[in-house]
C-alpha cells in the first residue's frame, strides 16, 4: 500500500517554515513590555522600596532642622517660613539620588549579560534605555508624593500657590528629574563600570545640589559660590518650582527651567543611544 506522497521544494528554493510567520512587535508594544519588566525589577525588593520612601522623609527632617535652625528669617521672602522655602527645592533635589541609581542599574544589566540578550532580539535597543528611565521616574514620582505628604503631616506645610501651583511644581520637578536620570544613563552607557560611575556621581551630585539656591538664597552665598549657583541649572529649576508652589505663578524661571530640562534631556538621550549601540567589548 502506497503511503502519502510528499512533494519536495524545487531545488534552490528554501523550505517554507511550518506555522504562521510572526512579525516583530511594534515599538509601542516593545516599550510597554520593557517598561513593565523594568518596573517589576525596580520594585522587586521591598527593602529598596522602603528605603526609597524613607529617603525624602529623612532629607526633609535633617535639612529643615539643620539649615532651618541657622537660617535668618530676614533672608527669606517676606512671610515665608523656612519649610515653605525648602520643600519646593527638595522636589527637585530629591531626584538626584534616584538618577544615579538608574545609571548603576543599567551598568549591572550590562555586566550581567541582559543587554547581550537584548542585542539578539528583534527590538529597538534605544527603547531599553527609555524603559529604564520611565521605571526610575515612577520611583521618583512616588518620592515626591511622600515628600509633600510628609511636609504636610510633620510641619503643616501649605503651598501658598494653592493646589494648582503645587501640582505645577510637581510636574516641573518631574521633568527636571527625568533629565537628570538621562545624565546618569548616558554616563553609564559610556563608562560601563559601577565603580567609575559612583566616583563621578559624587562630583556631579554634590555641586548640583549644594552649589545652588536650594537651601539658602543665592544672595547670602560667597561671591564665587553665588556665581556658580547662578549658572547651575538646578538653581533655575528650584526657583521655578519655588515660584509655582509659593505664588502659583509661572515667572521667567519656569520657561528657562523647561527649556534647560528638555534640551539637556534630548542631548543626553542622543549621547546615551550612541554609546549603548557600541559592542560590549569596546
C-alpha positions in Angstrom: 0.0 0.0 0.0 1.5 3.3 -1.0 1.9 6.0 1.7 1.0 9.6 1.3 3.1 11.4 -1.3 5.2 14.4 -0.3 6.4 17.0 -2.7 9.9 18.3 -2.1 10.5 22.0 -2.8 12.2 22.8 -6.1 16.0 22.9 -6.0 17.4 26.3 -5.0 14.3 27.4 -3.1 14.2 27.4 0.8 11.7 25.2 2.5 8.7 27.2 3.9 8.7 27.3 7.7 5.9 25.4 9.5 3.3 27.5 11.2 2.4 31.2 10.9 5.1 33.7 10.4 5.5 36.1 13.3 6.4 39.7 12.7 8.4 41.7 15.3 6.2 43.7 17.7 5.8 47.4 17.1 7.8 49.9 19.1 4.9 50.8 21.3 4.4 47.2 22.3 8.2 46.8 22.8 8.3 49.8 25.0 5.4 48.6 27.1 6.9 45.2 27.7 10.3 46.6 28.5 8.9 49.2 30.9 6.7 46.7 32.7 9.7 44.4 33.1 11.9 47.2 34.4 9.2 48.4 36.9 9.0 44.9 38.3 12.7 44.8 38.8 12.7 48.3 40.4 10.0 47.3 42.9 11.0 43.6 43.3 12.9 44.1 46.5 10.7 45.5 49.3 13.8 46.8 51.1 14.7 49.0 48.2 11.1 50.4 48.1 11.2 51.1 51.8 14.5 53.0 51.7 13.3 54.9 48.6 10.2 56.0 50.6 12.2 56.9 53.7 14.9 58.9 51.8 12.8 62.1 51.1 11.5 62.0 54.7 15.0 61.8 56.2 16.2 64.6 53.9 13.2 66.8 54.9 13.8 66.2 58.6 17.6 66.7 58.6 17.8 69.7 56.2 14.8 71.5 57.7 16.2 71.2 61.2 19.9 71.9 60.5 19.5 74.7 58.0 16.2 75.9 59.4 17.8 76.5 62.8 20.6 78.5 61.3 18.6 80.4 58.7 17.9 84.1 59.4 14.3 84.9 58.7 15.3 88.2 57.2 17.0 86.5 54.2 13.8 84.6 53.3 11.0 86.1 51.3 8.6 88.1 53.4 6.0 86.0 55.2 7.6 82.7 54.1 8.8 80.1 56.6 11.9 78.0 56.0 9.8 74.8 55.4 7.8 76.7 52.7 11.1 77.9 51.2 12.8 74.4 51.4 10.2 71.9 50.3 9.8 73.1 46.7 13.6 72.9 46.4 13.5 69.3 47.7 11.1 68.4 45.0 13.9 68.9 42.5 16.9 67.7 44.5 15.3 64.5 45.7 15.6 63.1 42.3 19.4 63.4 42.1 19.9 60.3 44.1 17.4 58.3 42.1 19.0 59.4 38.9 22.4 58.0 39.9 20.8 54.6 40.8 19.3 54.5 37.3 22.8 54.6 35.9 24.1 52.0 38.3 21.2 49.7 37.5 21.9 50.0 33.7 25.6 49.1 34.3 24.6 46.0 36.3 22.3 44.9 33.5 25.2 45.3 31.1 27.6 43.4 33.3 25.0 40.6 34.0 24.5 39.8 30.3 21.0 41.1 30.0 21.9 43.7 27.4 23.7 41.0 25.3 20.4 39.1 25.2 18.6 42.2 24.1 21.0 42.7 21.2 20.0 39.4 19.6 16.3 40.0 19.9 14.2 41.8 17.2 13.7 45.0 19.2 14.9 48.6 19.1 17.8 49.0 21.5 17.2 52.6 22.5 13.8 51.5 23.9 15.7 49.6 26.6 17.1 52.9 27.9 13.7 54.7 27.6 12.1 51.9 29.6 14.7 52.2 32.3 14.2 55.9 32.5 10.5 55.6 32.8 10.7 52.9 35.5 13.1 55.0 37.6 10.9 58.1 37.1 8.0 56.3 38.7 10.1 55.8 41.8 11.0 59.5 41.8 7.3 60.3 41.5 6.5 58.2 44.5 9.2 60.0 46.5 7.8 63.4 45.5 4.3 62.5 46.8 5.8 61.1 50.0 7.7 64.3 50.4 4.7 66.5 50.1 2.6 64.4 52.4 5.4 64.3 55.0 5.8 68.0 54.9 2.0 68.5 55.5 1.8 65.9 58.3 5.1 66.8 60.1 5.3 70.6 59.6 1.8 71.6 58.5 3.1 72.6 55.0 0.7 74.6 52.9 1.5 75.7 49.3 0.9 79.4 49.0 0.2 79.0 45.4 -2.7 76.5 46.1 -3.2 73.1 44.8 -2.7 74.2 41.2 0.7 75.7 41.9 1.8 72.7 43.8 0.8 70.3 41.0 2.6 72.5 38.5 5.7 72.4 40.7 5.5 68.6 40.9 5.2 68.3 37.1 8.1 70.7 36.5 10.2 68.8 39.1 9.4 65.5 37.4 10.6 66.8 34.0 13.9 68.0 35.6 14.4 64.7 37.4 13.8 62.9 34.1 16.6 65.0 32.5 18.9 64.1 35.5 18.1 60.4 35.1 19.3 60.7 31.4 22.6 62.2 32.5 23.5 59.1 34.5 22.1 56.7 31.9 24.4 58.4 29.3 27.3 58.2 31.8 26.5 54.5 32.4 26.3 53.7 28.7 29.7 55.3 28.1 31.6 54.2 31.3 30.1 50.7 31.9 31.7 50.4 35.3 29.9 50.8 38.6 32.9 52.0 40.5 33.8 54.7 37.9 30.1 55.8 37.7 29.8 56.0 41.5 33.0 58.1 41.7 31.9 60.5 39.1 28.4 60.7 40.6 29.9 62.4 43.7 31.3 65.2 41.6 28.0 65.5 39.7 25.5 65.3 42.6 27.0 67.5 45.3 27.8 70.6 43.1 24.3 70.3 41.5 22.6 70.1 45.0 24.7 72.3 47.2 26.1 74.9 44.8 22.6 76.1 44.1 19.8 78.2 45.7 18.1 75.0 47.0 18.8 75.5 50.7 19.7 79.2 51.1 19.1 82.2 48.8 21.9 82.9 46.4 22.4 86.4 47.8 23.9 85.1 51.1 26.4 82.7 49.4 30.1 83.7 49.0 30.8 85.5 45.7 32.4 82.6 43.8 29.7 80.2 45.0 26.9 82.6 44.2 28.4 82.8 40.6 28.3 79.0 40.3 24.8 78.8 41.7 23.6 81.4 39.2 24.6 79.3 36.2 23.6 76.0 37.9 20.6 74.5 36.0 19.3 73.1 39.3 19.0 76.7 40.7 16.7 77.6 37.8 14.6 74.6 38.4 14.5 75.2 42.1 13.4 78.9 41.6 10.8 77.9 39.1 9.4 75.2 41.5 9.5 77.6 44.4 7.7 80.3 42.5 4.9 77.9 41.4 4.5 76.5 44.9 4.7 79.8 46.8 2.8 82.1 44.4 1.2 79.8 41.8 2.7 82.0 39.0 4.8 80.9 36.1 7.6 83.5 36.3 10.5 83.8 33.9 12.3 80.9 35.6 9.7 78.4 34.5 10.3 78.7 30.7 14.1 78.7 31.4 13.8 75.6 33.5 11.6 73.9 30.9 14.0 74.7 28.0 17.0 73.7 30.0 15.4 70.4 31.1 14.2 69.5 27.6 17.4 70.5 26.0 19.5 68.6 28.5 17.3 65.5 28.2 17.5 65.5 24.4 21.3 65.9 24.4 21.8 63.1 27.0 19.4 60.8 25.1 21.4 61.1 21.9 24.7 60.5 23.7 23.2 57.5 25.6 21.8 55.9 22.4 25.1 56.3 20.6 27.1 54.8 23.5 24.6 52.0 24.0 25.0 50.8 20.4 28.7 50.1 20.9 29.6 46.4 21.2 30.0 45.2 24.7 33.8 44.6 24.2 34.5 48.3 23.4 
